[in-house]
Amino acid sequence: MAKDLPIVVGVDGSEPALRAVDWAADEAARRGAPLRLVYASLWERYEGAYLAKDMDKPSEEVLAEDVVATATRRASGRRPEVKVSTDVQPEEPEYALVRESRTASLLVTGTRGRSGVTEALLGSVSLTVAGHAHCPVVVVRGSHDNQTLPATHDRVVVGVGEQPAASAAVRFAAEEARRRGAELEAVRAWRCPAHETTDHPLLAGGPARLHEQQAAEALEKALQDVPDGVEVRRRTAEGHARTVLVDASRDADLLVLGARRRQRHFGLQLGRVAHGVLHHSACPVVIVPERV
């Protein structure tokens, strides 16, 4: 059963990763699911050298133990009712976490990569995992506005894309809204191509109205299977999808997007919309694999 599958969190000792632990602990409590904290790295042997200098342990063992112990205390202190397990894996985190996603209900990461790049940019680990995981991936953003605290907006936003029917992202968002007792806001962006505009006063606005109507119809199609009891709000907005969704994230507790996976090498697979939203969202973002 999905309830028995753990929520997996990638931890690396950074503050963004600990915020991811906070978020995941809350979600595990909400779902009644176990929490699994995974530390995977090949670079700790260098980073931990000074830490282990005066200790009778290999540097990588010292760092790994410290990272998982800190994360465990954080999770247990926040949600003592959640069962927590840990694992240390001596390999690149990208590969370890993608493998973990095969037996997880949800995979959670923070915003920073191992290079220590500023949090305004998403780390390479989170980008790679979001593009290849077998389960939904949550990237916990919102480091400057306490978005990892309990929900404050009571709103889950889902972006409705080009293939709205039978969307795994919409199903995930609806279930999450039901679980939280939150409103589900479905957003569809639309644009009127420049070659369709006209300066004729009798025709002005016609093409725009057509595109807006098509966006509204796409929303209805996407939401036709949302279960009763979920409060739904439909919104169409003119503009680039990534801009519309980033704006919507400012008043949301969670932003959900679908990702159509391409069978390619182990490189970045996310489209421009998902990539832009992951870098700039004001709230945690969920990337849900869509089966092609």
Buried (B, 14 or more C-beta within 10 A) or exposed (E): EEEEBBBBBBBBBBEBBBBBBBBBBBBBBBBEBBBBBBBBBEBBBEBBBEBBEEEEEBBBBBBBBBBBEBBBEBBBEBBEEBBBEBBBBEEBBBBBBBBBBEEBBBBBBBBBBBEEEEBEBBBBBBBBBBBBBBBBBBBBBBBEEEBBEEBEBBBBBBBBBEBBEEBBBBBBBBBBBBEBEBBBBBBBBBBBEEEEEEEEEEEEEEBBEEBBEEBBEBBEBBBEEBEEEBBBEBBBBEEBBBBBBBBBBBBBBBBBBBBBBEEEEEEEBBBEBBBBBBBBBBBBBBBBBBEE
